[in-house]
Amino acid sequence: MLQRYAEDGDLLANLDPSPAAVRPPEALRASIDLALAKASERLPEPSALPGASRYEPKLDGWRAAAVVDGDHVTIWSRQHTNLTDSFPDIAAAIADQVPVGVVLDGELVRWVHGHLDFDALQRRYASGKTRLRVLVDQEPIDYIVFDILAAGGRDLRPLPYDDRRRILEQTAVGWRPPLSVVDATDDVALAREWFAALPERGIEGLVAKGGAQPYRGGQRDWTKVKHRDTFEVIAGAVTGTLTQPGEFILGRYDGDQLVIIGRTTPISRAAARSLTPLLQAARDDHPWPTVIRSGTYDRFGPKRETTVTLIEPLTVEISADTAVVSGSIRHAARFVRARTEIGPHDITTSQGPM
């Protein structure tokens, strides 16, 4: 399925092969600022990005850079956390198959019956040494690479995407699982087919990159388009006040218990005005606290506490992407409308994409 669209040629042959160039450039030997993507509602057209658009599946895993420096491999998260000890199998595979001096950017993922299991990554990270050994054996992880930042002692980030992709493909010849290269295409029709078909495998959507774009760490030069589902949940609290709500805290009933599953992005002023007559102060038996830890609805974001205004449960329709972890909505959803005709107890944890 891999679509090669750059010109033929061995770019690796032009890289410095001398022993002094084996190590990665100094700027890439430690944690790295990774390139980012801005969200879009539509897939960019072929001419929308510099050098024409290239399309890749957006995998729902842990973003990770891998640095091969001598006989030492280090795996860094997007947040500059050293993940090497949590993924010793990936580090060993990289040490065995990737040349010294190479720096890669990719995604750590866990495949289960053709679907992505995001929870497995968290289990790895949270496990002690004994449990980790069991998980390495029972829950293998893959590293799917989509960019190469250094090779042969050269910083490749200034090169255009198409050249980096060719170097990556040449570097990856002979790779074996758990290492692989992400599929890519410049065919927008094929990209649209992927966008329609890939959600069945738990893949979030697509990332579009310009064929002429350099790799700029920390910059949102790429474009991501995620699948979104519209469904009903329960609003059980708001940030702000009843007359000026900021965000909804969302839940669903699990039996008789109203459990928190996520939050919305900020509610627009127009929507807030329409909601004012519908928001009622909660009765004394509301099960949620008035100070909610962010880990309750955002397990992977910065940890903080939020003071909320509890409301009588209200059914609302939201638009959310397909990233769901243990029944929770991992990314903030968009409020669409109130659904007063649907009773809150009709919304359970077994409905929607949960």
N, C-alpha and C positions, 0 to 999 in steps of 0.2 A: 504493500500500500504506500510505501515511501515514494514520494514524487521528487525527483532531482531536476532542478530547473536552472542551475548555474552552468557555466561553460565547463568543459572538461579541462583537466590540468591538475598537476600535482603541486599544490601550494606548499605542502610539507617539505618538498625538496628545496624550497627557497629559504627555509628557516635555518638558523645558525646551528650546526651540529657539533660545535666544539664543546669539550668538557666544561669549560667555564660557563657555557650557556645552559647547562642541564637544569640548574635550579630555576624556579619561577622568578620573574622580576620582583624586586624588593616590595613593590606596592601590592603584590598579590600573594604574599607569603603568609599573611595573617587573615583575620576576618575581613570580608569584602562587602562593600555596598553593592547590592544587586540591582539590576535594572528592573523597573516596575511597569505596570500597565494601568492605564486609565479606563474606567468603565464606559461602555457605550451600549445603547439600546439596539444598534444595528451593526451588522458586519460591514466593515469598510469595503468599498468598491476597489477593484484592482488598481486604479490610479490614485487612490486616496492617500497613500503613504509614499515617502521618498523611495524611489527605485522600484516602485510597484509593490503591492501587498503580498505577503507570504502568510499562510495560515497554518496554525498548529492546534491540536487538541489541548484544552486547558484541563490539566489533571488536578484532581482534588487530593493533594497530599501535603507533604512538608517540603517547602522550597529549601534547597541545600546546595552549597558550593563545596566542591572537593578540591583540595590542594595536594598535589603529589610533589613533595619536597625531599629529595633523596630517598631514603627508605622509609620515610614517615608520611603517612596520609592523615590529613585533618579534614573533618567534615564540619562546615559552619552553617548555621541557620541564617535566615534572613535577618533575625534580630541579633546576630553576632554571638549566638550561643554555640559552644563547642559540643557537637552531637556525636563525636567519634565513638565514645564509650557506649552510647546507646545503640549504635549500628555497627558492631565490630565485623559482621559478615560483609557489609557493604565496603567498609574500609579495606578488608582483606581482598575482596574482589578487585577493587581499584588498584591496590598495590600489585596485584598479580597481572592485570590486563592493561593498565594505562601507563604510558611512558613517564618517566621522571620529568618534572618540569611542567607538566600539564595542569591547568586549572579549569575545572568544569562547572557548569551551572545546570541544575536539573531539579527533579522532583523525586522525593522518596515516597513510594506508594506501596500499598498492600493489596494484592488482587485475591479475591475470594469468589470462586465460581464465576469469573468474568466480570465481577463488580469490584469497585474500590471500597476498602474498609479503612476509613479514616481513624477509627478508634484504636486500631492496632498500633498506630504510630505513637499515640499517647501512652498506651500500655508499655511500649518499649521505653519511653523516656522516663516513666514514673517507676520502673521496676528496679529492684535491687539486683545485685550480681547473680544470686542464685536463680531468681525468677527470670532474669534476662537470658540466661543460658537456655532455659526451657523455651522461652519465646523465640529465640533465634532458631531453634530447631522446629518448633511447631507453627510459627507464624512468620515465614520468610518475607523479606522486604525486597522490592526492586528499586533500582535507581535509574530513572529515565531521563536522559540528558538532552537538553535542547540548545546548549551553547557551549563554546569553548573560549576561554578568556586568555589563555597563555599556552604556548607550546614552543619547544626548542629555544627557550630562553627569551622569547619575544612576547611582549604585551600585545595581544591581538584585539583588544577592545577598540582601538581606532579604526580597524578594518570594517568594511560594510558587512551587513548580515550575510549576504550571499557568499562572500569569501570565507567568513567564519564557518558557515554551514558546510562548505566544501572541505575545509580543514577538519571539522568535526567528523564528517563521514569517512574521510581518509584515516583519521585516528582510530575510528571505531571498527575498522575492518577486523574481523575475527573476534569481536567481543562476544561473550557468552553471558547468559543470565547469571546474576541479577542485573547486569548492565545492558542497556539498549539505548537507542537514539529515538527521540520522538518523531512521529510521522509529520510530514510537512508537504504543502502543496502551494502552487501559485494559481491553481485553477479554482476560481471562485464558485463555479457550479459544484465541483467536488466538495469544496469547503461547506457549502450549504447542505449537501447531502450528509456530511459528517455532523453538522450542527443538529440536523433532524434525528440522526440515528444514534449518536453517541450517548445521550442521556440514559438509554437503557442499560448502559454499562457503568453508570454512576459518574460519567465525565461531565464536568460543569458546563462546558461550552468551548469556545475557541479563543485563541490569542492571535492577533494580526500584527505583523512586524514589517517594516519597510526594508526592501532588499538592499537599499543603500545606507541604511541607518547604522551608525557605530553603536557600540555597547556603552551606555552612559549609566553608571551606577547611581542609584537614588533618583533617577529621572523617570517620569512616566511617559516614555516615548512610544511604548507599545499600546495596543488597544485590546481590551478583553470584552467579550460578549458572552454573557451567561444565560443559560436557560432559566426562565422564571415560571413558577406555578402560581395560580391564583386560587386561594382556598380560605375557608373560614376558621378563625380561632377566637379566643376570648380575651378581651382587654380587661385586665383586673386592676390596673393602676396606671397613673400617668405621672410623668415628671412635670413640674410646674403645678398649676392649679386647675380647678374645675372649669374656670372661665378662660384660662390661657394654658391649655395643655401643650406640653413640649413633645414628648414621645409616649407611646403606649408600651407598657410592660405586658407581654402576652402569655397566655396560658391555655391549658386544656384540662378537662377532667379525666383523671385516672381513677376510675371507680367514683368514690365520693370526694376525692381529694383534688383540689385545683392546683396543678403544678405549673411552674413557670417554664416556658419553652423558648423565650426569646424576647425581642424588642423590635420596635420600628425605628426607622429614620425619623428625623424631626417632622412633625405634622405641619402642613402649610397653614398660613393664616386663614385662608378661605375655608379649609377643612375644619380648623379649630372653631371658627364661628358657627359652622353648621352642627358641630358636635355639642356645643354648650348646652342646648336643651336636653340632650340625651345623657349627659354625664351626671350621675347621682353619687353623693357621698356614700361610702360603704357602711353597712351596718356593723355592729360590734363583733359579729361572728366571722368577719372576713379572715381567711387563713394566712394572709401574707403580712410580713412586718412592714413598717413604714420606712425602714432603712434596709435597702437590699444590696447585698454584695454583688459586684458585677460578674463574679464567677458563676452566679446562679443562672444568668442568661447569656454570658459570653465567656466560655471556658478558656479561650485562647487570647483574649485581649488584655490590656493593662488592668491590673487589679485595683479596684476603687469601690467606694460605697456611695450609693445614690439615695437621697431622700425622695420618696414618692408620695403621691396622694392616692390613697386607696379609693376605688370606685366600685359600685355595684357591677358585677360581671356583665359585660356587654359584648355581644357577638359582632365581630368586625371581619371584613374581607381584606386580605392582605395579598401582596405580590412579593414572593420570595424566590431566591434562586434555589437550586436543587441540593445545596450543601446542607445535609442534615446529619447530626451526630447524636446517637443514643436518644432519638426523639426530639432533640432540640434544634432550633433554627440557628445555624452557626453564624450567619451574617444578618445584619439588620434588614428587616423587611420594610416594604413601603405600604403605608395605609392606603386602601382604595376607597372603602365606604363602610358605613355602619349597616348591619343586617339585623334590624330590630325584629324582623319577622321570624328569625331563627332563635330559639331558646338556647341559652348557654349550655344547658345540660345535654343538648343534642350534639354538642361538639366534644368528642372524646379523643384520646391519644391514638386511637386506631384509624382515624380519618386523615384525609389529605396525604402529603408525602412523608408522613412520619413512619 
